[in-house]
Amino acid sequence: MNKTLLFSGFLLSTLASCGYQTKPVSEPLDVIAFGSCNKQDHAQTYWQHIQSHHPDLWIWLGDNIYADTHDMQVMQDKYQQQRNNPDYQQFVSEVPVIGTWDDHDYGMNDGNRDYAKKTAAKAHFMDFMNIPSNHPMAARDGIYHSRLYGQPPHQIKVILLDTRTFQDPLAKTPKGSQRNYVTNHSGSLLGDEQWQWLEKELRQSSAQINVVASSLQVVAEDHKYEMWANFPNERKRLLNLLVSSQANTPLILSGDRHLSEVSQIKWQGQLITDVTSSGLTHSFSGNWEENSHRVGRLITDESYSVLFVDWPSSVLTIQQLGMNQQLLNEIQLPLTVRMQ
């Protein structure tokens, strides 16, 4: 069965063999599963558990493989190892897959715009995600793009950010410091062109739900690792935009941390939610860290997350689950439709 996907106004027909075999995207999405931090050489039997929720879509949030290399043959081989995983093969034969990258699949730990192989790495990313060479992404730097699913009044836009290609370098702090990086007040995470694109995507969106996928946490700001708060002006700009754009039901999805949690912040009178889902094959192993914005439980075991959309009741339910499908965290949010 052929399917038609809408890439921010660009129509693309893909074959079922690419993994797009669920209901047509003209129909509303009811279930979206997502996660990050997946080592291609680890067992991945959890795909069958994720599939049991009957997701209409899977979103990779980065570190989809662990490459960490300047050798593009090594990167290609590691992507192929992930493709060859029988559990993953079964999953993508039935569930559409989209996503963004983080540092390890970008090719450089804590990678930024200085990574010399970013253009070649992009080609491997596009191949893994079945994004054709004539897609608009191919004509610009980076991998940011958006997808639109369903029809009004049951429409979801997924905006996939690229937090690596344009990120200014961060200076490291001395060993033993409370933070790993010196705060960069003037630096950029997204770069000018991606910012312009993002503002247009949000301000012109009429979707009832606007999902913003960022590999790095946006709301959390108390830990010492990579996060938007290392670029405080960029974080403020994004939070301001989520409010000023008046985009309906903005929801941030993030990865990277090898832990899962939900963070919320009241920003200019609007509640902004950031759902971190991280640690498919490995996790934070029982450690604790502060997050003044955390809602519910800190999950330090391997986990994944599922977003359930109850269109008739205008309610979103986010569940974070362990690899034995045990419910570890749950939060409900109302659809906040301000534009028609």
N, C-alpha and C positions, 0 to 999 in steps of 0.2 A: 504494500500500500504506500503510495506517495503521500507526503505531507508537505504543507506549506508553512514556512516559518516567516515571521515578520521581524526583520532586524532593523528596528528604528526606521521604518519606512521602506526598507529594502526587502523585496520578496525573494525567497530562495526555496526551491523544491529540492528535497533530499529524499533518498531512498530509505526504505525500512531497514536495509542492511547497515545503515549508519547508526541505528539504535533508536530511531524515532518511530515508536509503534503504539503510543497511547492515543488518546482521543485527539481529534483535530484541535489545533490551537485557536480556532475560532470559537471553541467551546470554553467555558470558564475553567480555570484551574481550581481544584478543591483541596489538593494535598501537595505540598512542596517539601521535599526532604533536602537536607544540606549538611555539609561537614567539611573537614579539612585535616591536614597532617596525616598523610597516608604513605607509608613506606612500601614501595613496590615489591620488595623481597620478603614481606611478612605475609602470614596467612590472613585471608580476608573473607572468612566465612560469614561475616556480618552483613554482606550484601543481601543475603536471603532474608535476614531480619528486616532490613530497611524496605525490601521489596514487599514484605507482608503488609505494609501500610498502604499499598497500592498508590504510590506517589505518581502524580502527573508530570513531575519534573524533579530532577536532581541538580543541585547547584554545588559545584566545587568552589570552595572559598580559599584555595591556595595550598601550596605544599602538596600538590596532587601526586607528585612523585618527589623523591629526594635525589637530585642530580649533583648539585654543587661541583660544577666542572666548567672548564673552558674548552673541553673536548666535545664537540658536537656529536661525534659518533657515540660517545658514552651516554650523552643525553638521549639520543635516539634509541639506543639499546634499552635504557631504563624505561622510557615510555612504552617500548614494545613489550617489555616484561609485564608492565601493568595491563596492557591490552590482552596479553596471553593468559592472564589470571582467569581460570574458568568461572569463578564466582562473579567476577566483574563482567565477563563476557555475557553470562546469563542475564545479569542485571541490565546492561545497556541494550540488550536485545528487546527489552520491554519498556524501558524508561528513558525518556529524552534526557540528555546530559548537556549542561552548559556550565560556565564557570570563569573564574579569573585565576591569576597565579599569585604566589607569594615568593619568598626569597629562594627557597630550595629548588623549586621548579623553574624559577627565573634563571638559576644557575650559580648564584653567589649568596652565601650566607649573609644575612643582613644587607642584601644587595641594594644598590642605588644606581643613579644614572651613569656612574663611571664604569659599570660592567661592560667590558669590551665586546662580549658576544650576545648582547641583548637582541640584535636584529635576527641573528641566526636562531636564537632560542625562541623568538616569536614564531618563526616558521614551524618549529616542532610543536609549539603550543597549538597553533592553528590546525595542524594535522591531527593532533590528539583529540581536539574538540570538533573535528569534522567541519571546520570553517573553510569555505572554498577560497581560492586565490582571487576571485573577483568580488569578494565581500569588501565593503567600504573600509573595514579595519586594515586591509592589506595596503591601502594607499596612504596610511598615516602611521606615525610612530606610535608604539605602544599597542596594548591589546584591549583598551577600554571600548565597550560597546553596550548596546541595550537591546532588549527583546520585549515584544508586546504580545500578550496572550489574552484571548477572550474578546468579547464585545461589550460595550457599555450596556447596562450598568454593572457588569461583572468582569471588569477588565483589570489585569495586573501588568504593570511595567516592571521589568527587572533591569536595573542599571548596574553594570559590572565595571568597577573602577580598577585602574592600574596604579598601584601604590609603589611601584618599583622603577619603571622606565624613566621617570622624570624626577625622582626623589633626590633632593640635594643631600650630600654626605653629612653624616652626623659625627661630631668629634666624640671620641670615647673619654670617659672620666677615668681618673686613677683607680686602680684595683682597690676594692673595699668601699667604694663610694655608695651612697644610697641609690643613685641612679647609674645606669650603664652608659648614658649618653649626656652630653652637654645640651641643654635646651636650645633649640634653634628658633629664635623669634622671627628671623627674617627669611628663613629658607622655605622652600616649596616642596610639597609632597606630590602634587598632581601636575604641575606645570601649567603655563598659561592656556595652551590650546585645550587641554583636558578640562580645565576649569570652565572655559567658555562653553564647551560642549555640555558639561554637566548642568550648568545653569539653564541652558536651553532645554535639555531633557526634562528637568523638573518644572520649569516655569510653563512650558507648553504641554505638560502632561495632563490629560483628562482622565487617566486611569483611576479607578477607585482605590487601588493599593499600589504604592510605589516602593519597591524593594531596592535598597541600595546595598550592593555587595562590596565590602571592603575587606581585603585580607587582614588589615590591621584594625585593632579595636579603636573605636571612636570615643565612646563615652568614658570608659575606665581611664583613670589618670593617676592612680596611686602606686602602681608597680614600677619596676625599674627597667622593664624591657622595651621592645619596640611598640609604639602606639602613636596615635595622632597627637597626643598631648606633648610629645617631643617637639612638635611643630605647633605651638599653641595658637598662633594666628591662623594657621590652616584649619585647625579644629574649630575655632570660633567661626571662621568663614563658612565651614560646612554646616554647622548647627544653625547659624543665621540663615543660610540658604534654605535649609529644610523647613524653616518657619516662614520666611518671607516669600518663598515660591508659592505658598498655599497649596502645595501638592497634597493630594488626598492620602491619608493614612501612610505617612512615611515610616519605613521600618528598615533599620540597619542590620545586616548580617555580617559577622566577622569571624575570623579564624585565628591561626598563627600560634596560639598560646599553649597548646597541649592541655587545655582545660576548657570546660564549658560553664557558662553562666549567662545571666541576663542582667544588663545594666540599664538604668533609667536616669534621666536628668530632666528637670523642669527648665525649659529654655524659652525665655520670653513668653511665659505663660503656657507653653505647649510641652506636653510630655513626649520626649524622644526616647525610643527603646532601641537598644543594641543587643542582639542575640549572638553570643559567641559560641560557636560549635567547633570544637577542636580536640583532636586526639582520636582518630580512627584506629590507628595501629599502635600508638604509644601515647602516654599521658604524663601529667605532672606528678604522678605517683604519690598521692596522699599529702603533698605539701600544702601549706596554707599561705594565702597572701591577702593583703587588704584591698578592698574596693568599696569605697564609700557610696558608690552608686549601685551596688549589687542588690538585686531583688531575688529573694529565694536562696537557693543553695549553690555553693561552689562545688562543681563536679570535677574531681581530679582523676577519675577513672576514664577508660576509653568510652567514647560516647558519640552519638549523632543526634540530630534534631529534626523535628517535623513540624511544619506549619499547616494547620487545618483551617480552611476558610469555610465558615458557615454563612453563606450568602443570604439566606432568608432571615437569619437572626442578626446579620451585620456584626458578627463576632469572629475574631481571630483567636485560635488556641495554639500556643506554642508548647510543644512537649520536647523535653530533652531526655534521651533514653540511653541506658547502658546496653552493652552488647548482648545481653540476654533478654533484651526488650523490657527491662524493668524501668518504670517511670521514675526519673530522678528529679525532675523539675517541671513545673507547668505554670503558665501564665496566660491570661486572657486579655485581649485588647479589643476595644470597639473600633469599627470602621468609622473614620472621621472624614466624611465626604463634605468638602467645602465648595467644590466646583462641580458644575453639571454641564 
